[in-house]
Amino acid sequence: MPRDVLLRKLTYLRRLLHDLGAFACASQAEIEAQHYAVERMIELLVGAASDLLFHALTERSLQPSSYREAFKLAGQLGLLSAELAERLQLAAGMRNILVHMYEEIDYAIVHQSIGDLLRDFASFIAEAERWDV
């Protein structure tokens, strides 16, 4: 993956984090009132980060079958710290629930997760900036 593509996608992730950051101090009721916006930002964060990983992993002849697996493999290969990879696998699971509605969405969990998502995707950006591409 060319460095300029990586940097452009990281800029996009920063913009998503900035937008999600507007909900960092929101109440659960406010999250529920704006749930489509919050859900979409979470979906886009996971998707954009995973897209970068799919490129990086493909360059290493690996083909993850899911977002969750992409984060797992990235942790195993040292593209991401093991702890971050584990937390981002949880974010991928949340994304799947939001998008595919495997379960009823628990907005208390979404509300409680916003701070973690902001922290974890900021860490993802910091770690991805150090990739040798």
C-alpha positions in Angstrom: 0.0 0.0 0.0 1.5 3.3 -0.9 2.3 5.6 2.0 0.0 8.4 0.7 -3.0 6.0 0.7 -2.2 5.0 4.3 -1.9 8.7 5.4 -5.1 9.6 3.6 -7.0 6.8 5.3 -5.5 7.8 8.7 -6.7 11.4 8.1 -10.2 10.0 7.4 -10.0 8.0 10.7 -9.0 11.2 12.6 -12.0 13.0 11.1 -14.3 10.2 12.2 -12.8 10.2 15.7 -13.3 14.0 15.9 -17.0 13.6 14.9 -17.5 10.7 17.4 -15.8 12.8 20.0 -18.8 15.2 20.0 -20.7 12.3 21.7 -18.0 11.7 24.4 -20.0 13.6 27.0 -23.4 12.8 25.7 -26.0 11.2 27.8 -27.5 7.8 26.9 -30.7 9.6 25.9 -28.7 11.8 23.5 -27.0 8.8 22.1 -30.3 7.1 21.5 -31.7 10.3 19.9 -28.8 10.4 17.5 -28.3 6.7 17.2 -28.1 6.6 13.4 -25.2 9.0 13.4 -23.3 7.2 16.2 -23.9 3.8 14.7 -22.7 4.9 11.3 -19.5 6.5 12.8 -18.7 3.2 14.6 -19.3 1.3 11.4 -17.1 3.6 9.4 -14.3 3.5 12.0 -14.2 -0.3 12.1 -14.5 -0.5 8.3 -11.7 2.1 7.5 -9.3 0.6 10.1 -10.0 -2.9 8.8 -9.5 -1.8 5.2 -6.0 -0.7 6.1 -5.4 -4.0 7.8 -6.7 -6.0 4.8 -4.2 -4.2 2.6 -1.3 -4.7 5.1 -2.2 -8.4 5.6 -2.7 -9.1 1.9 0.8 -7.8 1.3 1.9 -10.5 3.8 -0.1 -13.1 1.8 -2.9 -13.3 4.4 -6.6 -13.1 3.6 -8.7 -12.4 6.7 -12.3 -13.5 6.4 -13.7 -10.9 8.7 -13.0 -7.6 10.4 -12.5 -9.4 13.7 -10.0 -11.8 12.1 -8.1 -8.8 10.5 -7.6 -7.3 14.0 -6.6 -10.6 15.4 -4.0 -11.3 12.7 -2.6 -7.8 13.0 -2.0 -8.4 16.7 -0.3 -11.7 16.1 2.0 -10.2 13.4 2.8 -7.1 15.5 1.1 -4.6 13.3 -0.9 -3.7 16.4 -0.1 -4.4 20.0 -1.8 -7.6 21.2 -3.9 -5.6 23.7 -5.2 -3.1 21.1 -5.9 -5.9 18.6 -8.0 -7.6 21.3 -10.0 -4.5 22.1 -10.5 -3.8 18.4 -11.9 -7.3 17.9 -14.6 -6.2 20.4 -15.3 -3.1 18.3 -15.7 -5.3 15.2 -18.2 -7.4 17.1 -20.1 -4.2 18.1 -20.1 -3.1 14.5 -21.5 -6.4 13.4 -24.4 -6.1 15.9 -25.1 -2.6 14.7 -25.0 -3.4 11.1 -26.5 -6.9 11.0 -28.8 -6.6 14.0 -27.9 -10.1 15.3 -29.2 -8.9 18.6 -31.2 -6.0 19.9 -28.9 -3.0 20.2 -28.2 -2.1 23.8 -27.7 1.6 23.8 -26.3 1.6 27.3 -23.4 -0.5 25.9 -23.0 1.8 22.9 -23.0 4.8 25.3 -20.4 3.2 27.6 -18.2 2.2 24.7 -17.7 5.6 23.1 -14.7 6.6 25.3 -13.1 3.2 24.7 -13.7 3.5 20.9 -12.1 7.0 20.9 -9.1 5.7 22.8 -8.7 2.5 20.8 -9.0 4.1 17.4 -6.6 6.9 18.4 -4.1 4.2 19.4 -4.8 2.4 16.1 -3.9 5.6 14.2 -0.7 6.0 16.2 0.4 2.4 15.7 -0.5 2.5 11.9 1.5 5.6 11.4 4.6 3.6 12.3 4.0 0.9 9.7 6.7 0.4 7.2 4.8 0.7 3.9 
